[in-house]
């Protein structure tokens, strides 16, 4: 499964939409994604499973790169 993670780079700051970044991660569950990113200083806003048509759309983005967690 591919998950899209919306996050802020510094968990001590208040989330600001303009500073939100995304990454794509391959994992079996959302819980695995959150656990794997726990050591990073990210403030995770949302984790979304990306499937089928949505995944095909995301693959067209030049920023699409799946991280192996």
N, C-alpha and C positions, 0 to 999 in steps of 0.2 A: 504494500500500500504506500501511496505517496501522500504526504501531509504538507500543507502550506502553513507556515508558522508566522504570525504577525507579532513583532516584538519591538521593544525599545532597547537600545544598547546599554543603558544604565538603569538598573533596577531601583536606584535610590531617587531618581527623578520622576516627577509626575508625567504620565503619558501625554504626549502631544501628537495629534494625528499627523502633522507634517513631518515628524521625526520617525514615524513608524517604518520599519523595514520588514522585509520578508525573506524567508529561506524555505527551501523545499527539503524534506527529509523522508527517507525510506525507513519504514518501521511497520511492525505488525499492528500496533495499537497507538492511540493518542497518548496513553500512559507511558509507553516506551519512549516516545518523542520527548515528553516532558522530563522524564527521568534522565535521558541522555543529555539534555540541555541544562540540567540542573547546575552543573559545574561552571557554566558560562554566566557572565554578569548580566544576563538578559532579563528584562521584565516582559514576560510572555503575556500578550493580550488575548490571543485567540489561536487555536489550532484547528485547522479545517481539513477534513479528508477530501482529496481531489481525485475524482474518478471520471471515466468515460469522456464525454464531450468537454467537460471542464478541463481535464488533464490535457487533451489535445490542444485546447486553446492556450493553456499555460505554456506548453512546449514551444509555441511560436514566439514567445517572449525571448529577447536576447539575454535576459537575466535568469532564465531557467537553468538551474544547475542543481541536481539532487545530491544532498550530502548523505553519506553513509554514516549512520550513527552507531 
